Amino acid sequence: GAGVSQSPRYKVAKRGQDVALRCDPISGHVSLFWYQQALGQGPEFLTYFQNEAQLDKSGLPSDRFFAERPEGSVSTLKIQRTQQEDSAVYLCASSLDRMPGRSSGRGYTFGSGTRLTVV
Amino acid sequence: AQSVTQPDIHITVSEGASLELRCNYSYGATPYLFWYVQSPGQGLQLLLKYFSGDTLVQGIKGFEAEFKRSQSSFNLRKPSVHWSDAAEYFCAVSTNAGKSTFGDGTTLTVKP
């Protein structure tokens, strides 16, 4: 498709349940980022992939969070044993560039996000 | 560590009036600075970015921003606001690899 697609758009999980959030980047995009956006706050970095390699996972808040991109395209963010504090919008962004932050880079495109509510 | 502060949580302006949204950053190296806009239920759309060179940057939708190194600021401006500009605006600073740190956003309300 023309944009970054995230599914589901909305997810309600009971506390303790495992969830999986999917990101379909733009075809051919090398870099993929996950961000977590809590209500009333800006997005916070979770993790970054270049193709299938997870180059930075420093933002993952706990070992309950796990992300993968096994074939260098679709990515899944998995949250185990969800807690109420995990409630947020999870944003995915992808870029054609290996270094999208560079001045010559084309930046990245964000998906519309998955809103996770843990009850 | 890099950080971004957007001092104004909420701003209200009348349609046709000028707009300035403030952004202050903290970053050890040359900053790569961005402004994004987010409408309800949508992802982030890039308005403009600054890497080097001319400190006045032009973006989409008639927005511009000025980088002031001495003030560690990157304020967003628009000479005449339209009702469709009502949204949330985020300032961000990025590393070379594209990992961004965002401010907490400023919500813009436009009065008719």
Interface residues (C-beta under 8 A of the other chain):
Chain A: V4 S31 F33 G40 Q41 G42 P43 E44 F45 Y48 L55 D56 L91 A93 S95 D97 M99 P100 G101 R102 S103 G105 G107 Y108 T109 F110 G111 S112 G113
Chain B: V4 Y32 F34 G41 Q42 G43 L44 Q45 L46 K49 F51 S52 F90 A92 S94 T95 N96 A97 G98 K99 S100 T101 F102 G103 D104 G105
